[in-house]
């Protein structure tokens, strides 16, 4: 389980006509991707209220940083959906083109207030780049 901490809140949102744009920052691309996961799942549930009682682990291979962001978010969404989980804490590690992701959360329960369902991360406005301080990752999530 990751350190007992509140979400980093190193994410934000930007306007998009039909969906939601997320913009996320971190010291490394992996940290920015973790923030992107927080932003994505925070649309669906107040991630600060989640208990880290379950863990999901998966791996994927991707050479392109931008496509890795979309693969990471879509895999998290698929894993959460198939397991009936609300996720709120994330860890991503990379070794060359191999990525290993972990997420913690809990099964959906009646007293969790549901927000907007996120269908998936898209290629719209997709960018991963070095910023003034660390890295910035952004894309539009389909709601």
C-alpha positions in Angstrom: 0.0 0.0 0.0 1.3 3.5 -0.7 2.2 5.9 2.0 -0.9 7.0 4.0 -1.3 10.4 2.4 -4.0 12.5 0.9 -3.9 12.8 -2.9 -1.1 15.0 -4.2 -3.6 17.3 -5.9 -1.0 18.2 -8.6 -3.7 18.1 -11.1 -6.2 20.4 -12.6 -8.8 20.7 -15.4 -9.2 22.8 -18.5 -12.3 23.6 -20.5 -13.4 21.4 -23.3 -16.7 21.6 -25.2 -18.1 18.2 -24.5 -15.7 16.4 -22.2 -13.2 17.2 -19.5 -9.6 18.2 -20.0 -7.0 17.2 -17.4 -3.6 18.7 -16.8 -1.3 17.1 -14.4 2.2 17.8 -13.0 4.9 15.8 -11.4 8.7 15.6 -10.9 8.9 12.7 -13.4 6.6 11.5 -16.2 5.5 8.7 -13.9 4.5 11.2 -11.1 2.6 13.3 -13.7 0.8 10.1 -14.8 -0.1 9.3 -11.2 -1.6 12.8 -10.9 -3.5 12.2 -14.1 -5.0 9.1 -12.6 -6.0 11.1 -9.5 -7.7 13.8 -11.8 -9.5 11.1 -13.7 -10.9 9.2 -10.7 -11.6 12.4 -8.8 -14.3 13.2 -11.5 -16.0 10.0 -10.5 -15.7 10.0 -6.7 -14.1 12.1 -3.9 -10.9 10.2 -3.8 -10.0 11.6 -0.4 -12.8 9.5 1.2 -11.7 6.2 -0.2 -10.2 3.5 1.9 -7.2 1.6 0.4 -8.6 -1.9 1.1 -7.9 -3.4 -2.3 -5.0 -3.3 -4.7 -4.8 -3.7 -8.5 -1.5 -4.5 -10.2 -0.9 -4.6 -14.0 1.8 -4.1 -16.6 1.9 -2.8 -20.1 4.5 -1.9 -22.7 4.6 1.4 -24.6 7.5 3.3 -26.2 5.7 6.6 -26.7 5.2 8.7 -23.6 2.0 10.3 -24.8 0.4 7.0 -25.8 1.6 5.5 -22.4 -0.5 8.2 -20.6 -3.6 7.1 -22.5 -2.8 3.4 -22.0 -2.3 3.9 -18.3 -5.5 5.8 -17.8 -7.6 3.4 -19.9 -6.2 0.4 -18.3 -6.9 1.8 -14.8 -10.5 2.5 -15.9 -11.0 -1.0 -17.3 -9.5 -2.7 -14.3 -11.6 -0.6 -11.9 -14.8 -1.2 -13.9 -14.2 -5.0 -14.2 -13.5 -5.3 -10.4 -16.3 -2.9 -9.3 -13.7 -0.7 -7.6 -13.4 3.0 -6.8 -9.7 3.9 -7.0 -7.9 6.8 -5.4 -4.2 6.1 -4.9 -1.8 5.3 -7.7 1.8 4.3 -8.3 3.5 3.8 -11.7 7.0 2.6 -12.4 8.8 2.5 -15.7 11.8 0.5 -16.9 12.6 1.4 -20.4 9.3 0.7 -22.3 7.8 -1.5 -19.6 5.4 0.1 -17.2 4.1 -1.4 -14.0 1.0 0.2 -12.4 -0.6 -0.2 -9.0 -3.8 1.3 -7.7 -5.6 1.2 -4.4 -9.2 1.7 -3.5 -12.2 -0.1 -2.4 -15.4 -1.7 -3.8 -18.1 0.8 -4.6 -20.4 1.2 -1.6 -23.8 2.8 -1.1 -22.5 5.8 0.8 -19.9 6.8 -1.8 -21.2 9.8 -3.8 -20.8 9.0 -7.4 -19.7 11.8 -9.7 -19.5 11.8 -13.5 -18.6 8.5 -15.2 -15.4 8.6 -17.2 -15.6 6.4 -20.3 -12.0 6.7 -21.3 -8.9 8.8 -22.0 -8.6 10.1 -25.5 -5.9 11.4 -27.9 -7.6 14.8 -27.9 -5.1 17.5 -26.8 -2.7 14.8 -25.7 0.7 16.1 -24.6 3.4 14.9 -22.3 6.4 17.3 -22.0 9.0 18.6 -19.7 7.8 21.8 -18.0 9.5 24.6 -16.0 9.5 22.3 -12.9 9.1 18.6 -13.7 6.7 17.2 -16.2 3.2 18.0 -17.5 0.8 15.5 -18.9 -2.6 16.5 -20.4 -5.4 14.9 -22.3 -9.2 15.0 -22.6 -11.2 12.3 -20.8 -14.5 11.2 -22.3 -17.4 11.5 -19.9 
